[in-house]
């Protein structure tokens, strides 16, 4: 739960400051990537598989 709040706070900061940075998560093998971004209401994280 703690890391989810940290990621959400980071995404909020990136969006508020219009930094143009995209955040991704990956597995231990770096083969599966997931784009993470805030949902339309800025209330939760929406993951999007990129493979």
Biopython code that builds the backbone (N, CA, C, O; Angstrom):
import numpy as np
from Bio.PDB.StructureBuilder import StructureBuilder

atoms = [
    (1, "UNK", "N", (0.819, -1.202, 0.000)),
    (1, "UNK", "CA", (0.000, 0.000, 0.000)),
    (1, "UNK", "C", (0.858, 1.259, 0.000)),
    (1, "UNK", "O", (0.527, 2.241, -0.664)),
    (2, "UNK", "N", (1.959, 1.229, 0.744)),
    (2, "UNK", "CA", (2.838, 2.400, 0.824)),
    (2, "UNK", "C", (3.375, 2.766, -0.552)),
    (2, "UNK", "O", (3.365, 3.938, -0.930)),
    (3, "UNK", "N", (3.848, 1.763, -1.314)),
    (3, "UNK", "CA", (4.423, 2.068, -2.621)),
    (3, "UNK", "C", (3.368, 2.574, -3.599)),
    (3, "UNK", "O", (3.674, 3.382, -4.476)),
    (4, "UNK", "N", (2.144, 2.111, -3.458)),
    (4, "UNK", "CA", (1.069, 2.609, -4.322)),
    (4, "UNK", "C", (0.835, 4.094, -4.064)),
    (4, "UNK", "O", (0.632, 4.862, -5.004)),
    (5, "UNK", "N", (0.862, 4.505, -2.789)),
    (5, "UNK", "CA", (0.684, 5.929, -2.466)),
    (5, "UNK", "C", (1.841, 6.759, -3.002)),
    (5, "UNK", "O", (1.641, 7.877, -3.476)),
    (6, "UNK", "N", (3.055, 6.210, -2.929)),
    (6, "UNK", "CA", (4.225, 6.927, -3.440)),
    (6, "UNK", "C", (4.119, 7.093, -4.951)),
    (6, "UNK", "O", (4.372, 8.176, -5.480)),
    (7, "UNK", "N", (3.744, 6.020, -5.645)),
    (7, "UNK", "CA", (3.588, 6.100, -7.105)),
    (7, "UNK", "C", (2.494, 7.092, -7.483)),
    (7, "UNK", "O", (2.654, 7.876, -8.418)),
    (8, "UNK", "N", (1.374, 7.053, -6.747)),
    (8, "UNK", "CA", (0.274, 7.985, -7.027)),
    (8, "UNK", "C", (0.730, 9.427, -6.814)),
    (8, "UNK", "O", (0.419, 10.299, -7.625)),
    (9, "UNK", "N", (1.451, 9.681, -5.747)),
    (9, "UNK", "CA", (1.952, 11.037, -5.481)),
    (9, "UNK", "C", (2.915, 11.488, -6.570)),
    (9, "UNK", "O", (2.873, 12.639, -7.002)),
    (10, "UNK", "N", (3.779, 10.588, -7.011)),
    (10, "UNK", "CA", (4.716, 10.922, -8.089)),
    (10, "UNK", "C", (3.957, 11.232, -9.373)),
    (10, "UNK", "O", (4.265, 12.214, -10.048)),
    (11, "UNK", "N", (2.981, 10.420, -9.714)),
    (11, "UNK", "CA", (2.185, 10.662, -10.920)),
    (11, "UNK", "C", (1.423, 11.981, -10.839)),
    (11, "UNK", "O", (1.305, 12.693, -11.835)),
    (12, "UNK", "N", (0.905, 12.307, -9.651)),
    (12, "UNK", "CA", (0.218, 13.587, -9.475)),
    (12, "UNK", "C", (1.169, 14.752, -9.701)),
    (12, "UNK", "O", (0.812, 15.726, -10.364)),
    (13, "UNK", "N", (2.386, 14.658, -9.152)),
    (13, "UNK", "CA", (3.369, 15.722, -9.321)),
    (13, "UNK", "C", (3.758, 15.883, -10.796)),
    (13, "UNK", "O", (3.859, 17.002, -11.298)),
    (14, "UNK", "N", (3.975, 14.756, -11.484)),
    (14, "UNK", "CA", (4.339, 14.814, -12.897)),
    (14, "UNK", "C", (3.231, 15.462, -13.720)),
    (14, "UNK", "O", (3.498, 16.254, -14.624)),
    (15, "UNK", "N", (1.989, 15.118, -13.397)),
    (15, "UNK", "CA", (0.843, 15.673, -14.142)),
    (15, "UNK", "C", (0.657, 17.160, -13.840)),
    (15, "UNK", "O", (0.461, 17.955, -14.760)),
    (16, "UNK", "N", (0.715, 17.542, -12.570)),
    (16, "UNK", "CA", (0.520, 18.941, -12.177)),
    (16, "UNK", "C", (1.564, 19.865, -12.803)),
    (16, "UNK", "O", (1.267, 21.008, -13.153)),
    (17, "UNK", "N", (2.780, 19.358, -12.939)),
    (17, "UNK", "CA", (3.862, 20.174, -13.479)),
    (17, "UNK", "C", (4.075, 19.963, -14.973)),
    (17, "UNK", "O", (5.030, 20.484, -15.547)),
    (18, "UNK", "N", (3.179, 19.195, -15.605)),
    (18, "UNK", "CA", (3.226, 18.951, -17.056)),
    (18, "UNK", "C", (4.650, 18.616, -17.501)),
    (18, "UNK", "O", (5.195, 19.248, -18.406)),
    (19, "UNK", "N", (5.245, 17.608, -16.847)),
    (19, "UNK", "CA", (6.644, 17.274, -17.085)),
    (19, "UNK", "C", (6.865, 16.411, -18.321)),
    (19, "UNK", "O", (8.000, 16.286, -18.779)),
    (20, "UNK", "N", (5.816, 15.815, -18.871)),
    (20, "UNK", "CA", (5.953, 15.023, -20.088)),
    (20, "UNK", "C", (6.725, 13.729, -19.879)),
    (20, "UNK", "O", (7.368, 13.234, -20.805)),
    (21, "UNK", "N", (6.666, 13.181, -18.677)),
    (21, "UNK", "CA", (7.381, 11.942, -18.355)),
    (21, "UNK", "C", (6.356, 10.825, -18.216)),
    (21, "UNK", "O", (5.305, 11.008, -17.602)),
    (22, "UNK", "N", (6.671, 9.659, -18.795)),
    (22, "UNK", "CA", (5.826, 8.489, -18.687)),
    (22, "UNK", "C", (6.487, 7.506, -17.730)),
    (22, "UNK", "O", (7.692, 7.267, -17.814)),
    (23, "UNK", "N", (5.707, 6.943, -16.830)),
    (23, "UNK", "CA", (6.233, 6.024, -15.827)),
    (23, "UNK", "C", (5.850, 4.593, -16.185)),
    (23, "UNK", "O", (4.703, 4.316, -16.535)),
    (24, "UNK", "N", (6.823, 3.684, -16.093)),
    (24, "UNK", "CA", (6.608, 2.279, -16.383)),
    (24, "UNK", "C", (7.055, 1.422, -15.208)),
    (24, "UNK", "O", (7.969, 1.791, -14.471)),
    (25, "UNK", "N", (6.405, 0.280, -15.039)),
    (25, "UNK", "CA", (6.854, -0.763, -14.118)),
    (25, "UNK", "C", (7.290, -1.940, -14.964)),
    (25, "UNK", "O", (6.806, -2.119, -16.081)),
    (26, "UNK", "N", (8.202, -2.748, -14.439)),
    (26, "UNK", "CA", (8.665, -3.916, -15.167)),
    (26, "UNK", "C", (8.807, -5.093, -14.213)),
    (26, "UNK", "O", (8.860, -4.921, -12.995)),
    (27, "UNK", "N", (8.869, -6.290, -14.785)),
    (27, "UNK", "CA", (9.122, -7.455, -13.952)),
    (27, "UNK", "C", (10.631, -7.623, -13.759)),
    (27, "UNK", "O", (11.417, -6.837, -14.288)),
    (28, "UNK", "N", (11.027, -8.626, -13.016)),
    (28, "UNK", "CA", (12.442, -8.833, -12.681)),
    (28, "UNK", "C", (13.295, -9.152, -13.905)),
    (28, "UNK", "O", (14.507, -8.936, -13.882)),
    (29, "UNK", "N", (12.683, -9.662, -14.971)),
    (29, "UNK", "CA", (13.442, -10.025, -16.175)),
    (29, "UNK", "C", (13.467, -8.909, -17.221)),
    (29, "UNK", "O", (14.124, -9.044, -18.253)),
    (30, "UNK", "N", (12.765, -7.823, -16.964)),
    (30, "UNK", "CA", (12.651, -6.692, -17.897)),
    (30, "UNK", "C", (12.024, -7.094, -19.231)),
    (30, "UNK", "O", (12.322, -6.501, -20.267)),
    (31, "UNK", "N", (11.155, -8.104, -19.198)),
    (31, "UNK", "CA", (10.481, -8.535, -20.423)),
    (31, "UNK", "C", (9.051, -8.020, -20.508)),
    (31, "UNK", "O", (8.518, -7.852, -21.605)),
    (32, "UNK", "N", (8.430, -7.769, -19.371)),
    (32, "UNK", "CA", (7.046, -7.287, -19.349)),
    (32, "UNK", "C", (7.006, -5.885, -18.754)),
    (32, "UNK", "O", (7.431, -5.668, -17.619)),
    (33, "UNK", "N", (6.496, -4.944, -19.528)),
    (33, "UNK", "CA", (6.398, -3.553, -19.097)),
    (33, "UNK", "C", (4.939, -3.164, -18.934)),
    (33, "UNK", "O", (4.079, -3.593, -19.704)),
    (34, "UNK", "N", (4.668, -2.345, -17.925)),
    (34, "UNK", "CA", (3.331, -1.828, -17.678)),
    (34, "UNK", "C", (3.424, -0.321, -17.501)),
    (34, "UNK", "O", (4.138, 0.171, -16.627)),
    (35, "UNK", "N", (2.697, 0.400, -18.337)),
    (35, "UNK", "CA", (2.620, 1.853, -18.213)),
    (35, "UNK", "C", (1.659, 2.172, -17.084)),
    (35, "UNK", "O", (0.563, 1.615, -17.024)),
    (36, "UNK", "N", (2.060, 3.069, -16.185)),
    (36, "UNK", "CA", (1.147, 3.465, -15.112)),
    (36, "UNK", "C", (0.861, 4.955, -15.235)),
    (36, "UNK", "O", (1.760, 5.763, -15.467)),
    (37, "UNK", "N", (-0.407, 5.294, -15.074)),
    (37, "UNK", "CA", (-0.846, 6.686, -15.140)),
    (37, "UNK", "C", (-2.078, 6.848, -14.269)),
    (37, "UNK", "O", (-2.719, 5.865, -13.894)),
    (38, "UNK", "N", (-2.401, 8.074, -13.953)),
    (38, "UNK", "CA", (-3.593, 8.337, -13.158)),
    (38, "UNK", "C", (-4.844, 8.168, -14.004)),
    (38, "UNK", "O", (-4.835, 8.438, -15.206)),
    (39, "UNK", "N", (-5.925, 7.719, -13.366)),
    (39, "UNK", "CA", (-7.181, 7.630, -14.100)),
    (39, "UNK", "C", (-7.712, 9.045, -14.349)),
    (39, "UNK", "O", (-7.102, 10.024, -13.918)),
    (40, "UNK", "N", (-8.832, 9.148, -15.034)),
    (40, "UNK", "CA", (-9.365, 10.460, -15.421)),
    (40, "UNK", "C", (-9.707, 11.338, -14.221)),
    (40, "UNK", "O", (-9.637, 12.563, -14.312)),
    (41, "UNK", "N", (-10.076, 10.725, -13.101)),
    (41, "UNK", "CA", (-10.457, 11.485, -11.908)),
    (41, "UNK", "C", (-9.273, 11.759, -10.984)),
    (41, "UNK", "O", (-9.442, 12.384, -9.937)),
    (42, "UNK", "N", (-8.083, 11.302, -11.357)),
    (42, "UNK", "CA", (-6.878, 11.441, -10.533)),
    (42, "UNK", "C", (-7.036, 10.793, -9.164)),
    (42, "UNK", "O", (-6.445, 11.252, -8.187)),
    (43, "UNK", "N", (-7.831, 9.725, -9.087)),
    (43, "UNK", "CA", (-8.072, 9.079, -7.802)),
    (43, "UNK", "C", (-7.364, 7.737, -7.650)),
    (43, "UNK", "O", (-7.235, 7.235, -6.533)),
    (44, "UNK", "N", (-6.903, 7.144, -8.755)),
    (44, "UNK", "CA", (-6.255, 5.850, -8.686)),
    (44, "UNK", "C", (-5.312, 5.688, -9.882)),
    (44, "UNK", "O", (-5.318, 6.493, -10.813)),
    (45, "UNK", "N", (-4.516, 4.642, -9.831)),
    (45, "UNK", "CA", (-3.551, 4.354, -10.891)),
    (45, "UNK", "C", (-4.175, 3.370, -11.875)),
    (45, "UNK", "O", (-4.734, 2.348, -11.476)),
    (46, "UNK", "N", (-4.074, 3.687, -13.164)),
    (46, "UNK", "CA", (-4.543, 2.792, -14.216)),
    (46, "UNK", "C", (-3.330, 2.149, -14.892)),
    (46, "UNK", "O", (-2.584, 2.840, -15.585)),
    (47, "UNK", "N", (-3.117, 0.842, -14.707)),
    (47, "UNK", "CA", (-2.024, 0.169, -15.398)),
    (47, "UNK", "C", (-2.439, -0.205, -16.826)),
    (47, "UNK", "O", (-3.601, -0.518, -17.085)),
    (48, "UNK", "N", (-1.477, -0.166, -17.738)),
    (48, "UNK", "CA", (-1.735, -0.528, -19.132)),
    (48, "UNK", "C", (-0.573, -1.395, -19.607)),
    (48, "UNK", "O", (0.556, -0.917, -19.710)),
    (49, "UNK", "N", (-0.843, -2.660, -19.896)),
    (49, "UNK", "CA", (0.196, -3.578, -20.349)),
    (49, "UNK", "C", (0.723, -3.130, -21.715)),
    (49, "UNK", "O", (-0.050, -2.773, -22.604)),
    (50, "UNK", "N", (2.028, -3.153, -21.862)),
    (50, "UNK", "CA", (2.640, -2.648, -23.097)),
    (50, "UNK", "C", (3.182, -3.749, -24.005)),
    (50, "UNK", "O", (3.701, -3.445, -25.079)),
    (51, "UNK", "N", (3.079, -5.004, -23.613)),
    (51, "UNK", "CA", (3.625, -6.088, -24.447)),
    (51, "UNK", "C", (2.555, -6.630, -25.340)),
    (51, "UNK", "O", (2.808, -7.548, -26.120)),
]
sb = StructureBuilder()
sb.init_structure("model")
sb.init_model(0)
sb.init_chain("A")
sb.init_seg("    ")
for serial, (resi, resn, name, xyz) in enumerate(atoms, 1):
    if name == "N":
        sb.init_residue(resn, " ", resi, " ")
    sb.init_atom(name, np.array(xyz, "f"), 0.0, 1.0, " ", f" {name:<3s}", serial, name[0])
structure = sb.get_structure()
